[in-house]
Amino acid sequence: MDRNQAIIDEIVYVLNDQIAERILRDNFKHRLILDVGNVDDVAGFAKDLRLHITPEECSQVLDHIAEKAMVGITIENVDEAINALFPNRFIEPEQQ
């Protein structure tokens, strides 16, 4: 299973289009598609934070998070993953 299979399967199911699966897999084979949350998550977090927000505003919050690229892969994420998966990969700086 490739990294995007679960979300591609969901999209194909919603579209009811098996051809879309190959197209999506080919198009996104070198990228990571993430489902980072939904309006219910936003509403729940807002409640935990004791912030008033309407259901319509929850969508705006998700759009803002996407626009500002608040979710993504950071250098820290890559460092942690490489060190967890492949120990001893540090490259010593070259001596000049």
DSSP file (Angstrom, degrees, kcal/mol; ACC not computed):
  #  RESIDUE AA STRUCTURE BP1 BP2  ACC     N-H-->O    O-->H-N    N-H-->O    O-->H-N    TCO  KAPPA ALPHA  PHI   PSI    X-CA   Y-CA   Z-CA
    1    1 A M              0   0    0      0, 0.0     2,-0.1     0, 0.0     5,-0.0   0.000 360.0 360.0 360.0 131.9    0.0    0.0    0.0
    2    2 A D    >   -     0   0    0      1,-0.1     3,-1.8     2,-0.0     4,-0.3  -0.386 360.0 -96.5 -84.5 170.0    1.4    3.4   -0.9
    3    3 A R  T 3  S+     0   0    0      1,-0.3     4,-0.2    26,-0.2     3,-0.2   0.715 122.2  40.6 -59.7 -25.1    1.4    6.4    1.5
    4    4 A N  T 3> S+     0   0    0      1,-0.1     4,-2.6     2,-0.1    -1,-0.3   0.368  81.9 106.7-104.4   4.0   -1.8    7.9    0.1
    5    5 A Q  H <> S+     0   0    0     -3,-1.8     4,-3.0     1,-0.2     5,-0.2   0.869  76.2  52.0 -57.2 -44.1   -3.8    4.7   -0.5
    6    6 A A  H  > S+     0   0    0     -4,-0.3     4,-1.7     1,-0.2    -1,-0.2   0.921 115.3  40.2 -61.5 -45.2   -6.3    5.2    2.4
    7    7 A I  H  > S+     0   0    0     -3,-0.2     4,-2.2     2,-0.2    -1,-0.2   0.869 115.1  52.2 -74.1 -34.8   -7.3    8.7    1.4
    8    8 A I  H  X S+     0   0    0     -4,-2.6     4,-2.9     2,-0.2     5,-0.2   0.909 107.6  53.2 -65.1 -40.5   -7.3    7.8   -2.4
    9    9 A D  H  X S+     0   0    0     -4,-3.0     4,-2.4    -5,-0.3    -2,-0.2   0.908 109.2  49.2 -58.8 -41.5   -9.6    4.9   -1.6
   10   10 A E  H  X S+     0   0    0     -4,-1.7     4,-2.4    -5,-0.2    -1,-0.2   0.911 111.9  47.7 -65.3 -41.8  -12.0    7.3    0.2
   11   11 A I  H  X S+     0   0    0     -4,-2.2     4,-2.8     2,-0.2     5,-0.2   0.928 112.3  49.4 -64.1 -45.1  -11.9    9.7   -2.7
   12   12 A V  H  X>S+     0   0    0     -4,-2.9     4,-2.0     1,-0.2     5,-1.3   0.898 111.0  50.7 -61.1 -41.3  -12.5    6.9   -5.2
   13   13 A Y  H  <5S+     0   0    0     -4,-2.4    -1,-0.2    -5,-0.2    -2,-0.2   0.929 112.3  45.9 -62.1 -45.4  -15.4    5.6   -3.1
   14   14 A V  H  <5S+     0   0    0     -4,-2.4    -2,-0.2     1,-0.2    -1,-0.2   0.909 119.9  39.8 -65.1 -41.7  -17.0    9.1   -2.9
   15   15 A L  H  <5S-     0   0    0     -4,-2.8    -1,-0.2    -5,-0.2    -2,-0.2   0.708  97.1-142.6 -78.3 -20.0  -16.5    9.6   -6.7
   16   16 A N  T  <5 +     0   0    0     -4,-2.0     2,-0.4    -5,-0.2    -3,-0.2   0.942  58.7 128.4  53.8  50.3  -17.5    6.0   -7.5
   17   17 A D    >>< -     0   0    0     -5,-1.3     4,-0.6     1,-0.1     3,-0.5  -0.878  42.6-172.7-142.9 102.7  -14.8    6.1  -10.2
   18   18 A Q  H >> S+     0   0    0     -2,-0.4     4,-0.8     1,-0.2     3,-0.6   0.792  87.6  61.9 -67.9 -28.5  -12.2    3.4  -10.4
   19   19 A I  H 3> S+     0   0    0      1,-0.2     4,-1.7     2,-0.2     3,-0.3   0.855  94.7  63.6 -65.0 -33.1  -10.3    5.2  -13.1
   20   20 A A  H <> S+     0   0    0     -3,-0.5     4,-3.2     1,-0.2     5,-0.3   0.829  92.0  65.1 -60.1 -31.8   -9.7    8.1  -10.7
   21   21 A E  H <X S+     0   0    0     -3,-0.6     4,-2.8    -4,-0.6    -1,-0.2   0.940 104.6  42.2 -59.3 -49.2   -7.7    5.8   -8.5
   22   22 A R  H  X S+     0   0    0     -4,-0.8     4,-2.6    -3,-0.3     5,-0.2   0.913 116.0  49.6 -64.4 -42.1   -4.9    5.3  -11.0
   23   23 A I  H  X S+     0   0    0     -4,-1.7     4,-2.5     2,-0.2    -2,-0.2   0.937 114.4  44.3 -63.0 -46.8   -4.9    9.0  -12.0
   24   24 A L  H  X S+     0   0    0     -4,-3.2     4,-2.4     2,-0.2    -2,-0.2   0.927 113.5  50.1 -64.2 -45.0   -4.7   10.1   -8.4
   25   25 A R  H  < S+     0   0    0     -4,-2.8     4,-0.3    -5,-0.3    -2,-0.2   0.918 114.0  45.2 -61.5 -43.2   -2.0    7.6   -7.4
   26   26 A D  H >< S+     0   0    0     -4,-2.6     3,-0.8    -5,-0.2     4,-0.2   0.915 114.6  48.4 -64.9 -42.7    0.1    8.6  -10.4
   27   27 A N  H 3< S+     0   0    0     -4,-2.5     3,-0.3     1,-0.2    -2,-0.2   0.864 121.8  32.9 -67.2 -36.7   -0.4   12.3   -9.8
   28   28 A F  T >< S+     0   0    0     -4,-2.4     3,-1.8    -5,-0.2    -1,-0.2   0.159  80.3 115.7-107.2  18.0    0.4   12.2   -6.1
   29   29 A K  T <  S+     0   0    0     -3,-0.8    -1,-0.2    -4,-0.3   -26,-0.2   0.766  85.1  38.7 -63.8 -25.2    3.0    9.4   -6.0
   30   30 A H  T 3  S+     0   0    0     -3,-0.3     2,-0.3    -4,-0.2    -1,-0.3   0.170 112.3  69.9-108.4  17.3    5.8   11.7   -4.9
   31   31 A R  S <  S-     0   0    0     -3,-1.8     2,-0.5     2,-0.0   -27,-0.1  -0.838  75.2-124.6-128.9 166.4    3.6   13.7   -2.5
   32   32 A L        -     0   0    0     -2,-0.3     2,-0.5   -29,-0.0    -3,-0.1  -0.961  16.3-158.0-116.6 119.8    1.9   13.1    0.8
   33   33 A I        -     0   0    0     -2,-0.5     2,-0.4    -5,-0.1   -26,-0.2  -0.852  16.7-167.5 -94.9 126.6   -1.8   13.7    1.1
   34   34 A L        -     0   0    0     -2,-0.5     2,-0.9   -27,-0.1     3,-0.1  -0.937  24.6-152.2-119.3 138.0   -2.9   14.3    4.7
   35   35 A D        +     0   0    0     -2,-0.4     3,-0.1     1,-0.1    -2,-0.0  -0.899  24.8 174.4 -99.5 100.4   -6.4   14.4    6.2
   36   36 A V        -     0   0    0     -2,-0.9     2,-0.3     1,-0.3    -1,-0.1   0.520  51.6 -62.6 -91.9  -5.4   -5.5   16.7    9.1
   37   37 A G        -     0   0    0     -3,-0.1    -1,-0.3     4,-0.0     2,-0.2  -0.904  44.7-118.3 150.7-178.0   -9.0   17.1   10.5
   38   38 A N     >  -     0   0    0     -2,-0.3     4,-1.9    -3,-0.1     3,-0.4  -0.807  45.3 -78.6-145.2-175.8  -12.5   18.3    9.9
   39   39 A V  H  > S+     0   0    0      1,-0.2     4,-2.6    -2,-0.2     5,-0.2   0.812 125.3  58.5 -64.0 -29.5  -15.0   20.8   11.2
   40   40 A D  H  > S+     0   0    0      2,-0.2     4,-2.4     1,-0.2    -1,-0.2   0.893 105.4  50.0 -66.1 -38.0  -15.9   18.6   14.1
   41   41 A D  H  > S+     0   0    0     -3,-0.4     4,-2.7     2,-0.2     5,-0.2   0.928 111.1  48.9 -62.9 -45.0  -12.2   18.7   15.2
   42   42 A V  H  X S+     0   0    0     -4,-1.9     4,-2.7     1,-0.2    -2,-0.2   0.933 112.1  48.3 -60.5 -46.5  -12.3   22.5   15.0
   43   43 A A  H  X S+     0   0    0     -4,-2.6     4,-2.2     1,-0.2    -1,-0.2   0.906 112.6  49.0 -61.5 -41.9  -15.5   22.7   17.0
   44   44 A G  H  X S+     0   0    0     -4,-2.4     4,-2.4     2,-0.2    -2,-0.2   0.916 112.8  45.9 -65.0 -43.9  -14.1   20.3   19.6
   45   45 A F  H  X S+     0   0    0     -4,-2.7     4,-2.2     2,-0.2    -2,-0.2   0.900 111.1  53.4 -66.6 -39.6  -10.9   22.2   20.0
   46   46 A A  H  <>S+     0   0    0     -4,-2.7     5,-3.1    -5,-0.2     4,-0.3   0.914 109.9  48.4 -60.2 -42.1  -12.8   25.5   20.1
   47   47 A K  H ><5S+     0   0    0     -4,-2.2     3,-1.3     3,-0.2    -2,-0.2   0.927 110.3  50.8 -63.1 -45.1  -14.9   24.2   22.9
   48   48 A D  H 3<5S+     0   0    0     -4,-2.4    -1,-0.2     1,-0.3    -2,-0.2   0.858 112.7  47.0 -59.8 -35.0  -11.8   22.9   24.8
   49   49 A L  T 3<5S-     0   0    0     -4,-2.2    -1,-0.3    -5,-0.2    -2,-0.2   0.472 114.4-121.2 -84.4  -2.4  -10.3   26.4   24.4
   50   50 A R  T < 5 +     0   0    0     -3,-1.3     2,-0.4    -4,-0.3    -3,-0.2   0.906  63.8 144.5  59.8  44.9  -13.6   27.9   25.6
   51   51 A L      < -     0   0    0     -5,-3.1     2,-0.4    -6,-0.1    -1,-0.2  -0.947  49.5-128.1-114.7 133.9  -14.0   29.9   22.3
   52   52 A H        +     0   0    0     -2,-0.4     2,-0.3    -3,-0.1    -5,-0.0  -0.667  39.0 159.6 -81.7 130.1  -17.3   30.5   20.7
   53   53 A I        -     0   0    0     -2,-0.4    -2,-0.0   -10,-0.1    -6,-0.0  -0.985  31.8-132.0-150.4 140.5  -17.5   29.5   17.0
   54   54 A T     >  -     0   0    0     -2,-0.3     4,-1.3     1,-0.1     3,-0.2  -0.495  30.8-109.1 -87.4 161.2  -20.4   28.7   14.7
   55   55 A P  H  > S+     0   0    0      0, 0.0     4,-0.9     0, 0.0     3,-0.3   0.884 120.9  52.7 -56.3 -38.8  -20.5   25.6   12.5
   56   56 A E  H  > S+     0   0    0      1,-0.2     4,-1.1     2,-0.2     3,-0.4   0.872 105.9  53.9 -64.8 -35.9  -20.0   27.9    9.4
   57   57 A E  H  > S+     0   0    0      1,-0.2     4,-2.2    -3,-0.2    -1,-0.2   0.767  94.6  69.3 -71.1 -24.8  -17.0   29.5   11.0
   58   58 A C  H  X S+     0   0    0     -4,-1.3     4,-2.0    -3,-0.3    -1,-0.2   0.904  98.9  50.2 -59.4 -40.3  -15.4   26.0   11.5
   59   59 A S  H  X S+     0   0    0     -4,-0.9     4,-2.5    -3,-0.4    -1,-0.2   0.895 108.1  52.9 -63.5 -40.0  -15.0   25.7    7.7
   60   60 A Q  H  X S+     0   0    0     -4,-1.1     4,-2.4     1,-0.2    -1,-0.2   0.877 106.5  53.3 -63.2 -37.0  -13.3   29.2    7.6
   61   61 A V  H  X S+     0   0    0     -4,-2.2     4,-2.5     2,-0.2    -1,-0.2   0.931 109.1  48.4 -63.6 -44.9  -10.9   28.1   10.3
   62   62 A L  H  X S+     0   0    0     -4,-2.0     4,-2.2     1,-0.2    -2,-0.2   0.919 111.4  50.4 -60.4 -43.1   -9.9   25.0    8.2
   63   63 A D  H  X S+     0   0    0     -4,-2.5     4,-2.9     1,-0.2    -1,-0.2   0.900 110.4  49.9 -61.1 -40.7   -9.5   27.2    5.1
   64   64 A H  H  X S+     0   0    0     -4,-2.4     4,-2.5     2,-0.2    -2,-0.2   0.916 108.7  51.6 -64.5 -43.6   -7.3   29.6    7.1
   65   65 A I  H  <>S+     0   0    0     -4,-2.5     5,-2.4     1,-0.2     6,-0.4   0.906 113.4  45.7 -59.2 -41.7   -5.1   26.7    8.4
   66   66 A A  H ><5S+     0   0    0     -4,-2.2     3,-1.3     3,-0.2    -2,-0.2   0.931 111.9  50.6 -67.2 -46.1   -4.7   25.6    4.8
   67   67 A E  H 3<5S+     0   0    0     -4,-2.9    -2,-0.2     1,-0.3    -1,-0.2   0.890 114.2  44.0 -58.7 -41.5   -3.9   29.1    3.5
   68   68 A K  T 3<5S-     0   0    0     -4,-2.5    -1,-0.3    -5,-0.2    -2,-0.2   0.397 106.6-128.1 -86.3   3.0   -1.3   29.7    6.1
   69   69 A A  T < 5 +     0   0    0     -3,-1.3    -3,-0.2    -4,-0.2    -4,-0.1   0.905  49.9 159.5  49.5  47.6    0.2   26.2    5.6
   70   70 A M      < +     0   0    0     -5,-2.4     2,-0.5    -6,-0.2    -1,-0.1   0.618  60.6  58.3 -74.6 -12.0   -0.1   25.6    9.3
   71   71 A V  S    S+     0   0    0     -6,-0.4     2,-0.3    -5,-0.1    -1,-0.1  -0.976  77.0  99.5-120.0 128.5    0.1   21.9    8.7
   72   72 A G  S    S-     0   0    0     -2,-0.5     2,-0.5     2,-0.0    -2,-0.0  -0.985  71.1 -62.1 176.4 179.8    3.0   20.4    6.9
   73   73 A I        -     0   0    0     -2,-0.3     2,-0.2     4,-0.1    -2,-0.0  -0.737  49.3-166.5 -88.2 129.3    6.3   18.5    7.1
   74   74 A T     >  -     0   0    0     -2,-0.5     4,-2.1     1,-0.1     5,-0.2  -0.671  36.6-107.7-110.3 168.0    9.0   20.4    8.9
   75   75 A I  H  > S+     0   0    0     -2,-0.2     4,-2.5     1,-0.2     5,-0.2   0.852 122.2  55.7 -61.7 -33.7   12.8   19.8    9.1
   76   76 A E  H  > S+     0   0    0      2,-0.2     4,-2.5     1,-0.2    -1,-0.2   0.899 105.6  51.0 -65.7 -40.4   12.2   18.6   12.7
   77   77 A N  H  > S+     0   0    0      2,-0.2     4,-2.5     1,-0.2    -2,-0.2   0.926 112.1  46.5 -61.2 -44.8    9.7   16.0   11.4
   78   78 A V  H  X S+     0   0    0     -4,-2.1     4,-2.7     2,-0.2     5,-0.3   0.914 112.1  50.7 -65.6 -43.2   12.2   14.7    8.8
   79   79 A D  H  X S+     0   0    0     -4,-2.5     4,-2.2     1,-0.2     5,-0.2   0.938 112.7  46.0 -59.2 -48.1   15.0   14.6   11.3
   80   80 A E  H  X S+     0   0    0     -4,-2.5     4,-1.9     1,-0.2    -2,-0.2   0.915 114.8  47.2 -62.4 -44.4   12.9   12.6   13.8
   81   81 A A  H  X S+     0   0    0     -4,-2.5     4,-2.6     2,-0.2     5,-0.3   0.927 112.7  47.6 -66.0 -45.8   11.6   10.2   11.1
   82   82 A I  H  X S+     0   0    0     -4,-2.7     4,-3.3     1,-0.2    -1,-0.2   0.931 113.9  47.6 -62.3 -44.9   15.0    9.5    9.6
   83   83 A N  H  < S+     0   0    0     -4,-2.2    -1,-0.2    -5,-0.3    -2,-0.2   0.838 114.4  47.1 -66.7 -32.0   16.6    8.9   13.0
   84   84 A A  H  < S+     0   0    0     -4,-1.9    -1,-0.2    -5,-0.2    -2,-0.2   0.885 123.2  32.7 -73.9 -39.3   13.8    6.6   14.0
   85   85 A L  H  < S+     0   0    0     -4,-2.6    -2,-0.2     1,-0.2    -3,-0.2   0.841 130.2  28.0 -86.5 -35.8   13.8    4.6   10.8
   86   86 A F  S  < S-     0   0    0     -4,-3.3     3,-0.4    -5,-0.3    -1,-0.2  -0.725  77.7-159.0-133.1  81.1   17.5    4.7    9.8
   87   87 A P  S    S+     0   0    0      0, 0.0    -3,-0.1     0, 0.0    -4,-0.1  -0.160  71.2  24.4 -60.3 154.4   19.9    5.0   12.8
   88   88 A N  S    S+     0   0    0     -5,-0.1    -5,-0.1     1,-0.1     0, 0.0   0.885  74.3 132.3  62.0  44.9   23.4    6.3   12.2
   89   89 A R        +     0   0    0     -3,-0.4     2,-0.1     2,-0.1    -1,-0.1   0.316  27.3 130.1-104.6   6.5   22.8    8.3    9.1
   90   90 A F        -     0   0    0      1,-0.1     2,-0.6    -7,-0.0     0, 0.0  -0.396  51.0-142.4 -65.2 135.1   24.6   11.5   10.2
   91   91 A I        -     0   0    0     -2,-0.1    -1,-0.1     3,-0.0     3,-0.1  -0.885  15.5-131.5 -99.9 119.3   27.1   12.8    7.6
   92   92 A E        -     0   0    0     -2,-0.6     3,-0.1     1,-0.1     0, 0.0  -0.456  31.0-103.9 -68.1 138.8   30.2   14.2    9.2
   93   93 A P        -     0   0    0      0, 0.0     2,-0.2     0, 0.0    -1,-0.1  -0.328  40.4-105.2 -62.0 145.3   31.1   17.6    7.8
   94   94 A E        -     0   0    0     -3,-0.1     2,-0.3     1,-0.1    -3,-0.0  -0.500  30.4-124.5 -72.9 139.4   34.1   17.6    5.4
   95   95 A Q              0   0    0     -2,-0.2    -1,-0.1     1,-0.1    -3,-0.0  -0.656 360.0 360.0 -82.5 137.6   37.3   18.9    6.8
   96   96 A Q              0   0    0     -2,-0.3    -1,-0.1     0, 0.0    -2,-0.0   0.412 360.0 360.0-111.9 360.0   38.9   21.7    4.8
